[in-house]
């Protein structure tokens, strides 16, 4: 007997079935394709959230209503798009039994993940300072509205800091487990990727949101988006897989801080200093 992600597998029947027992049942098919579904869901979410928003912003740039996008933003979009496509390719390769190609292609994640984090830490202060400059240059009749925009950007900075810390943490945990514990590896990769996904979900204005008054919808939608994998694991394993416990535990302090500081006067004073623009 061998074990993968908490599900016992009888390797003696591989020759008869061409794969793990149950792989030709509905449950076995879901075991193999649930991660492809998750990756596909993330790709569709990114497209649904960013395409309409990006088209509107490009039109605003062309009309001279906003400054051109910084290079860091273009780099971020390319890198995150590549990450999502890599995730879809990697999960598809494993679902179709091409583990050799999966391992070879996996080297790309070791380059992409650090690049995403590095560009992110360049992009966040770049965009923040751009907003700060616009607020300071706004005419008196627009000052109140611009201050509201800056307040929202201050709050979003809390979310971005959480992503900047937790995304590389869970990618590192996933890569560390890739050889000895494939079940942990694949779950951590999915759980790492869902962390920046609210940036796309928040742009789906047809969904109900608590923003900008509260960050509650950010956390609830992350839970909703991982629920297919979580619920399937709970059904198949009869328990909560340890990766979710680690993910929940790591997120909890950030959730508490996010809700405590959201819209607070202290954070409104601290955020600009943190970004190096407070005089």
N, C-alpha and C positions, 0 to 999 in steps of 0.2 A: 504493500500500500504506500502511496505517496500523498502528500497533502499540499494543496495550493489554495491560499487565502481562506483557510479554515474549512474547505470542502474536501472530503476524502475522495481519492481517485484510485481505482484499481487498475494499475498499469498492465496487468496481465491480459486485459481484453483489448488493448490497443490494436493488435493484429487483426482482430475480427471487425472492429468498428471503424478503424482508420483514425481514431481520436479518442479522447477521454470518454468513459462511460457517461451516458446521458447527453452527449454532445449533439445527438440527433433527436433528442426530445425537445419540447418547447422550453423547458427549464434550462437544458444544456445550451440551447441556442441563445437564450437571454444571458446566460453566464458569459458567453463569448462576445455578444454584441452590445451589452449594456454600456460598455466603455466607448464604443463607437457612437452609440446614441448620445452619450454625454458630450463627446467631442463635437458631434454634429449640432447638438443643441447650442453649444457655446458659439460655434461659427455663425449659425443663423441669428443668434442673439446679437452678436457684434454687428452683423450686416444690417439687421433691422433697426438697431439703435443708432449706428454711426452714419449710414448712407444718407438718410434724409437730413440729419443735422449737418453733415459735411457739405452737402449740396447747398443748403441754405447759407452756410458760412462762406463758401466759395463765391456765391452770388453777392454776398455783402462785401467781400474783398474787391470783387470786380466793379462794384458800384461805388467804391471808395468809402464805404460806411464803417470799415474796420481795417486795421493794418494787415499786411500779408502774414501768413503763418510762418513762424520761425522754423529753421532747419531741424531743430530738435523735435518739433512736433511731427514733421514728415518722417523722421527716423523712427520715432516711437510708433507711429502707425504701421510702418513697414515691419518693424520687429515684432509687434504684437500680432499682426496678421500672419507673419511667418510662424510664430509660436502656435497659434490656433490651427493652422494648416498642418504643422508638424504633428500636433497632438492627434488630429484626425487621421493622418497617414499612419502614425505609430499604432494607434488602437486598431485600425483596419488591418495592418500587417499581422498583428497578433491574433485577431479574430479569424484570419484566413490561414493561419499556421506558418507564416513567413517570419519566424523568430530571428533568423540570421540577418535578414534585411532590417528588422527592427533594431537589432543591436548595432548594426553599422550606421543606420540613420540616427540613432540615439546620440551619437557624438555631437550632432548639431545642437542638441539642447544644452550641452556644456559651454557652447559659445553664445547661443542666443540668450540664455537666462542672465548671465552677467552683463551682456550688452543692453538688455531691457532695463535692468536695474540702474546701470550707469547713465543711460540716456534719460531715464525717469528722474534721477536726481539732478540732471541738468535742466530738464524741461519744467519741472515744478517751479523753481525760483524764476525761471525765464518768463513763464506765463504770469506768475504772481506780480513780478515787477512791471510787466506790461500793463496789467490791470491797475496797479498802484499809480503808474504814470498817468493813465487816462483819468483816474479819479481826481488827481491833483490838478490836472489841466482842464477839468470840466467847468463850464460857465456856472455862475451862481444858481441859475434857474434849474440846472440839472444836478446840482450837488447832492441833494437828498437821495435821488434815485441811484446815483453812482455810489454813494456810501452804502446803500443796501446791497448793491452788487459786490462791493468789497467785503461786506460782512458775510455774504454767502461764500465768497472765495476763501475767506478765513476758515469757515467751517469745513469746506471741501478739503482744505489742507490737512485737516485731521484724518480724513479718510485716506488721502494720498500717503501720509506718513505711515499709517497702518499697513497699506499695501507694500510700501517700500521696505518694511521690516519683515512682514510675514510671507510675502511671495518668495523671496530668496531663501527664507528659512525652510519652507515646505518643499521647494525644489531641491534644496540640499539634502533634506531628509529622504526624498524620493530617490535621488541618485545614489545615496549611501546604501539604500536597501535593494537596489536593482538586481544584484546577483544572488543574495541570500534569501530575499523575501519578495518575490514578484507581486504578490497580493498587496503588500504594503506599498510597494513602489508605484503601482498603477493608481491606487487610491490617493496617495499623496500628490501625484501629478495633477489629478482632477481637482483635488481640494486646493492646490496652489493656484490653479488657473481660474477658479471661480472668484478668487479674491478681487482681481481688478474688473470683473465683469459688471458690477454695478455702474461703472462709467457708461456702459452701453444701455443697461436697463433703465437708468435714470433719464435717458434720452427718448425712451418710449413714452411719450406724454399721454398716450391713450390708456396707459395703465394707472391704477390709483397709486398715489404717492403721498407720503407725509412731508416730503421736501417742499419748501426750504425750512419749514418750521421745526422739523424733527428728522433725525437720521434713522428713525425706526424702520422705514421701508427698505433702506439699504440692507440692513441685517436680515429682515424677513425675506426679501427676494433672494438673497444668497442661500438661505435655508431652503427656499422653494426650489431653486435651480439645482441643488444637489440632492433633493429628495428622491428622484427616481433611483439613483444609485444606492442611497442610504436605505430606502425601503426594501429594495431588492435584496441587499445584504442582510437586512434584519429578517426577512422571510427565509432566505436560504441558510443563514447561519444560526438563526434562533437567538441572536445576541447582537449587541452593538460592537462592530469591529473596532479594535483599539485605535486605528487611524483617526476615526471620528472623535474619539475621546481626546486625543492629542490636539486635534484641530479646534475643538470646542474650548479646551483649556487654554490654548494659546490665544484664541480670539477674545475670550471673556474679559481680560484686563483692558484690552483696547476698546471693547464695546462700552464698558463702564466709563472709561475716560472720554470717549467720544460723546456719550450722552451728557456727562457732567459739564464738559467744556463747550458744547455746541451752543453758540450764541452768547456765551458769557463775556462779561466786560474784561475779565482778566485775559482771556484768549484773544480778544480783539486788540489788546495792547501788546500781547506777546508775539502773535503771529507776524506782524510786520518786522519786529526786531529780529525774529528768527530768519526771516527772508532778507535781512540786511537793508531794509528800506526806511526804517523808522529814524527820523531825525532827532 
